[in-house]
Amino acid sequence: MRNPLQYQRTEYDCGPTALLNAVSFLFGRNQIPPDILKYVMMYSLDTYNEQGEACKEGTSAMAMMFLSNWLNQYAKIGKLPIASEFISKEQVGLSENSRIVSALQQGGAVVLRLWHGCGHYVTLTGISSNSITLFDPYFRCQSFKENGIVVIKDKPCAANRRVNFAVFNQPGKHPYSLEGLEKREAVILFNTQTRKTPESTIEYFL
């Protein structure tokens, strides 16, 4: 059984929440060992703000890279059939042949850093010809005034937003737009037992 995905509990824990949501999207509750929660929380929220307050700059790219590598090592000892890859900068995009689009077509999940008032992590969970479905861990009920963003209320185990590709790729700082190349990062995750082969996926032309 899969659990509903979770919302962050503070203003700062979007990173670990998005990563754990990716694991919950890919695996049933009975498949997930509890030590994954322990180590994700232990190694995330590793930053300090300008006032020297711990955790209040959220989770760093270095921590996300470490956790991605940790999950791969965890898989090697047979605890969970998971595969993870950290990508950054020019590797992070939403074009026809991008790693993110390919991963979603193959049934994976992607923890993506984008802009939403500040640098913010969300979990991408699905793809169609003109949009991506995602779960944003920052709780919100009201609709967006911006075009191309739809609130989903009936898929608690998979998504709470549908966002058009044009929204991600628009220039400037807008809700769900990608940041500049230097700040782009993502973690791609698969359940290796359910991952589709590239040959079996539908090609979308964006």
TIKE-331946 format. One record per residue (C-alpha): residue number from 1; residue in one letter; z, x, y. Coordinates in pm, whole numbers, plus 50000, padded with zeros to 5 digits. Layout:
<pts>
{pt NUM,A,{Z,X,Y}}
...
</pts>
This chain:
<pts>
{pt 1,M,{50000,50000,50000}}
{pt 2,R,{49914,50126,50348}}
{pt 3,N,{50162,50085,50632}}
{pt 4,P,{50073,49967,50982}}
{pt 5,L,{50007,50262,51208}}
{pt 6,Q,{50282,50357,51451}}
{pt 7,Y,{50331,50382,51826}}
{pt 8,Q,{50488,50682,51994}}
{pt 9,R,{50856,50650,52072}}
{pt 10,T,{50859,50852,52395}}
{pt 11,E,{50614,50950,52666}}
{pt 12,Y,{50550,51281,52488}}
{pt 13,D,{50510,51239,52110}}
{pt 14,C,{50147,51120,52093}}
{pt 15,G,{50052,51438,51902}}
{pt 16,P,{50279,51407,51597}}
{pt 17,T,{50239,51028,51598}}
{pt 18,A,{49859,51053,51594}}
{pt 19,L,{49868,51312,51315}}
{pt 20,L,{50104,51107,51099}}
{pt 21,N,{49890,50799,51167}}
{pt 22,A,{49589,50986,51029}}
{pt 23,V,{49784,51059,50710}}
{pt 24,S,{49894,50694,50687}}
{pt 25,F,{49536,50576,50736}}
{pt 26,L,{49408,50799,50455}}
{pt 27,F,{49691,50750,50202}}
{pt 28,G,{49913,50475,50069}}
{pt 29,R,{50284,50479,50142}}
{pt 30,N,{50365,50566,49781}}
{pt 31,Q,{50133,50870,49797}}
{pt 32,I,{50286,51037,50104}}
{pt 33,P,{50568,51286,50032}}
{pt 34,P,{50854,51258,50284}}
{pt 35,D,{50852,51628,50367}}
{pt 36,I,{50524,51580,50555}}
{pt 37,L,{50716,51381,50819}}
{pt 38,K,{50981,51651,50833}}
{pt 39,Y,{50740,51938,50893}}
{pt 40,V,{50507,51757,51134}}
{pt 41,M,{50802,51676,51358}}
{pt 42,M,{50951,52023,51314}}
{pt 43,Y,{50640,52207,51435}}
{pt 44,S,{50513,51967,51703}}
{pt 45,L,{50657,51891,52051}}
{pt 46,D,{50667,52266,52106}}
{pt 47,T,{50607,52279,52482}}
{pt 48,Y,{50808,52307,52804}}
{pt 49,N,{50721,52148,53137}}
{pt 50,E,{50730,52321,53475}}
{pt 51,Q,{51101,52244,53506}}
{pt 52,G,{51172,52419,53178}}
{pt 53,E,{51247,52097,52991}}
{pt 54,A,{51175,52121,52619}}
{pt 55,C,{50909,51900,52460}}
{pt 56,K,{50802,51736,52786}}
{pt 57,E,{50450,51876,52780}}
{pt 58,G,{50393,51724,52438}}
{pt 59,T,{50230,51921,52157}}
{pt 60,S,{50019,52233,52203}}
{pt 61,A,{49681,52313,52051}}
{pt 62,M,{49849,52604,51871}}
{pt 63,A,{50089,52364,51700}}
{pt 64,M,{49804,52136,51596}}
{pt 65,M,{49615,52434,51454}}
{pt 66,F,{49924,52546,51263}}
{pt 67,L,{49985,52197,51120}}
{pt 68,S,{49622,52169,51014}}
{pt 69,N,{49652,52498,50824}}
{pt 70,W,{49990,52393,50684}}
{pt 71,L,{49840,52073,50541}}
{pt 72,N,{49571,52276,50364}}
{pt 73,Q,{49834,52502,50208}}
{pt 74,Y,{50036,52193,50115}}
{pt 75,A,{49733,52056,49932}}
{pt 76,K,{49696,52381,49735}}
{pt 77,I,{50033,52331,49567}}
{pt 78,G,{49926,51986,49451}}
{pt 79,K,{50146,51773,49674}}
{pt 80,L,{49869,51567,49838}}
{pt 81,P,{49485,51564,49803}}
{pt 82,I,{49428,51631,50172}}
{pt 83,A,{49187,51861,50355}}
{pt 84,S,{49217,51949,50723}}
{pt 85,E,{49016,52140,50983}}
{pt 86,F,{49108,52228,51342}}
{pt 87,I,{48816,52246,51585}}
{pt 88,S,{48805,52318,51957}}
{pt 89,K,{48592,52363,52269}}
{pt 90,E,{48217,52319,52209}}
{pt 91,Q,{48283,52212,51847}}
{pt 92,V,{48442,51891,51978}}
{pt 93,G,{48177,51635,52069}}
{pt 94,L,{48042,51295,51977}}
{pt 95,S,{47673,51352,51922}}
{pt 96,E,{47454,51268,51624}}
{pt 97,N,{47521,51585,51424}}
{pt 98,S,{47873,51659,51544}}
{pt 99,R,{48153,51736,51303}}
{pt 100,I,{48354,51440,51427}}
{pt 101,V,{48075,51187,51371}}
{pt 102,S,{48004,51334,51026}}
{pt 103,A,{48373,51319,50933}}
{pt 104,L,{48402,50953,51028}}
{pt 105,Q,{48087,50868,50834}}
{pt 106,Q,{48247,51032,50530}}
{pt 107,G,{48563,50821,50555}}
{pt 108,G,{48782,51078,50726}}
{pt 109,A,{49019,51047,51020}}
{pt 110,V,{49018,51257,51335}}
{pt 111,V,{49308,51337,51566}}
{pt 112,L,{49134,51387,51900}}
{pt 113,R,{49267,51505,52233}}
{pt 114,L,{49109,51320,52525}}
{pt 115,W,{49199,51197,52872}}
{pt 116,H,{49417,50892,52931}}
{pt 117,G,{49608,50964,53251}}
{pt 118,C,{49681,51308,53103}}
{pt 119,G,{49586,51498,52790}}
{pt 120,H,{49649,51249,52509}}
{pt 121,Y,{49607,51239,52130}}
{pt 122,V,{49458,50940,51945}}
{pt 123,T,{49344,50885,51585}}
{pt 124,L,{48977,50804,51524}}
{pt 125,T,{48934,50592,51210}}
{pt 126,G,{48586,50437,51203}}
{pt 127,I,{48233,50445,51342}}
{pt 128,S,{47943,50206,51407}}
{pt 129,S,{47604,50249,51569}}
{pt 130,N,{47741,50241,51925}}
{pt 131,S,{48118,50273,51909}}
{pt 132,I,{48421,50430,51744}}
{pt 133,T,{48737,50254,51634}}
{pt 134,L,{49063,50434,51696}}
{pt 135,F,{49438,50389,51703}}
{pt 136,D,{49599,50481,52033}}
{pt 137,P,{49971,50547,51980}}
{pt 138,Y,{50052,50449,52341}}
{pt 139,F,{50144,50080,52323}}
{pt 140,R,{49941,49842,52537}}
{pt 141,C,{49865,49469,52509}}
{pt 142,Q,{49650,49394,52812}}
{pt 143,S,{49275,49433,52825}}
{pt 144,F,{49104,49725,52996}}
{pt 145,K,{48916,49671,53321}}
{pt 146,E,{48677,49949,53225}}
{pt 147,N,{48361,49851,53038}}
{pt 148,G,{48319,49968,52680}}
{pt 149,I,{48686,49956,52576}}
{pt 150,V,{48808,49663,52364}}
{pt 151,V,{49165,49604,52244}}
{pt 152,I,{49183,49522,51871}}
{pt 153,K,{49483,49317,51761}}
{pt 154,D,{49408,49227,51399}}
{pt 155,K,{49377,49567,51225}}
{pt 156,P,{49728,49718,51235}}
{pt 157,C,{49659,49958,50948}}
{pt 158,A,{49340,50099,51098}}
{pt 159,A,{49270,50053,51469}}
{pt 160,N,{49378,49902,51799}}
{pt 161,R,{49077,50003,52014}}
{pt 162,R,{48699,49995,51996}}
{pt 163,V,{48540,50243,52237}}
{pt 164,N,{48170,50287,52311}}
{pt 165,F,{48022,50635,52283}}
{pt 166,A,{47927,50624,52650}}
{pt 167,V,{48296,50603,52743}}
{pt 168,F,{48382,50926,52559}}
{pt 169,N,{48088,51112,52705}}
{pt 170,Q,{48111,51003,53070}}
{pt 171,P,{48182,51280,53323}}
{pt 172,G,{48512,51295,53508}}
{pt 173,K,{48857,51175,53413}}
{pt 174,H,{48844,50819,53280}}
{pt 175,P,{49036,50641,53001}}
{pt 176,Y,{48923,50792,52667}}
{pt 177,S,{48677,51039,52819}}
{pt 178,L,{48658,51385,52665}}
{pt 179,E,{48807,51661,52878}}
{pt 180,G,{48631,51982,52977}}
{pt 181,L,{48530,52218,52697}}
{pt 182,E,{48827,52450,52747}}
{pt 183,K,{49074,52169,52671}}
{pt 184,R,{48892,51998,52387}}
{pt 185,E,{49053,52000,52043}}
{pt 186,A,{49061,51789,51730}}
{pt 187,V,{49196,51789,51377}}
{pt 188,I,{48965,51647,51110}}
{pt 189,L,{49135,51515,50795}}
{pt 190,F,{49012,51383,50461}}
{pt 191,N,{49158,51231,50150}}
{pt 192,T,{48964,51453,49911}}
{pt 193,Q,{48970,51186,49639}}
{pt 194,T,{48801,50921,49855}}
{pt 195,R,{48578,51136,50079}}
{pt 196,K,{48216,51026,50073}}
{pt 197,T,{47941,51280,50028}}
{pt 198,P,{47707,51338,50323}}
{pt 199,E,{47420,51203,50112}}
{pt 200,S,{47594,50868,50064}}
{pt 201,T,{47671,50802,50431}}
{pt 202,I,{47465,50611,50682}}
{pt 203,E,{47312,50820,50957}}
{pt 204,Y,{47376,50687,51306}}
{pt 205,F,{47149,50786,51592}}
{pt 206,L,{47360,50804,51906}}
</pts>
